[in-house]
Structure formats: C-alpha cells, structure tokens
Amino acid sequence: MAVNLEQYTQLVQTLKQKKVTLVAVSKTKPVEDIQALYDLGQRDFGENYVQELTEKQHVLPADIRWHFIGHLQSNKVKYIAPFVHLIHGVDSFKLLQEINKQAEKNKRSINCLLQIHIAQEETKFGMNEEELSNALQQLKTFELNHVEVIGLMGMATFSDDTNKVRNEFAYLKNLFNKYAEANKQHPFSTLSMGMSGDYNIAIEEGSNMVRIGSLLFGARNYSQ
Ligand SMILES: *Cc1c(COP(=O)(O)O)cnc(C)c1O
C-alpha cells in the first residue's frame, strides 16, 4: 500500500490547528487506500470521475462525505445527486439548475462551490469575475431551493513560481470576500484552494479547505 499514514497524521494535526478542512483526493486509488485513511478517522474524500465515485461509494462506509472535485457534465449529475456532500467545480448557472433539479428528485439539498478561473493555463475550468457576479444575481432571481452555494473553489497555475501561485490565491480570496455577502441566503463559508504542491501558500492566503491527493496516496498512475 502506498498510503503515507505518517504524513496523514502530521497533516491532520497541522490543519486542525489552522481550522482547515482536509479533503483527501483518492482518484485512481483503490478502495483499500481509502479504507486505510477512513480507519484513522478521515471522512472527507474527493473524486474527479463520476463512474469511479459511484463505484467507490457503493462499497465504502456510508458516512463518508464525498466531494466531487472534477469537471461535472450536466448529464451525469443524476448519478451523484443521491449522496454527494459537496460539488466543488460548478462553473455555470445552467449546471446549478441541473443540480437543483436532481437534488429535488432526491428530496435533498446539495452544497456547491463556484469554480473560479485563477490560473494562467487555458485548460483549467472556471468562471471569471463577471460570470461569478452574474451567477449570484441569477441565484437571487430564480428559485433554486435545492442547491446551496456555500463558497468558491480555484486551482492555481502548476508552477514553481511561488509568487505567481500566491497572487492567484490572493486574487481568489479577494473575490471570496467581495462576493461573500452577495450570496442569497447566507454569506460564503467555504474557500476550497490548495493541493499537495501548494496548500501551504493557499492556507497563508486564506483557504479553509484543501484538496490533497498525491502527498497522502502517492503519485497517480494514469496508464493502468
Ligand atoms: C487531482 C486534484 C487534486 C489533488 O491533487 P494533488 O496534487 O495530488 O494533491 C486537487 N484538486 C483537484 C481539482 C484535482 O483534480
């Protein structure tokens, strides 16, 4: 097993002091690895692919809080709507409407984060400030009673340039503060930013939820 239990224990202590929630990102990793962290008390796990998530959810303990952190296609919302705890990557109002519809079918409300594009890379999904502002405006206009937008999520540029990374996180924190009160029922509570390589910087810049995979589970091998 490649899970680094010592690393996990250390990380949990550090994050607890800083009141930061750890989402253990288990994509491509076997259920045994997830169970190993579960046995140490971890309950929040993140996955990127709908099919992989539903398969794992089916066989693992029911009290796991599953975070969907990948790019979610509208036609796949229905598969995770019965159980998902938090959807991090919502990047359009249209997707929010679909999540609302599927949540209603399951007689529940689903927590969501709006994903903001903060990195330089073209490939990273997310809204710009104008789209964020419009989405929050639309949330006030349309009654989506089965979704709760509780904050923002973002991914920094994958770079050794720590100044660049820090500036991107600072920009997201700034948007978070600026729009926190513009949210419909209650201010934003959750700012999901920081991964294995940059979570320290993210926390310094105001993150309260980090998504960490390879540091805990080892490097991913996509060729299998
Ligand atoms: C894979 C992934 C992570 C975890 O990345 P690591 O570098 O392995 O910690 C975090 N967030 C998102 C959105 C991811 O896709």
The ligand as a Gaussian input file, in Angstrom:
#p B3LYP/6-31G(d) Opt

LIG

0 1
 C       -6.320000      15.769000      -8.528000
 C       -6.819000      17.022000      -7.905000
 C       -6.373000      17.439000      -6.637000
 C       -5.275000      16.726000      -5.861000
 O       -4.034000      16.940000      -6.483000
 P       -2.658000      16.540000      -5.746000
 O       -1.643000      17.395000      -6.424000
 O       -2.454000      15.088000      -5.987000
 O       -2.783000      16.872000      -4.306000
 C       -6.939000      18.572000      -6.097000
 N       -7.903000      19.264000      -6.731000
 C       -8.350000      18.901000      -7.945000
 C       -9.414000      19.710000      -8.588000
 C       -7.827000      17.777000      -8.574000
 O       -8.269000      17.446000      -9.795000

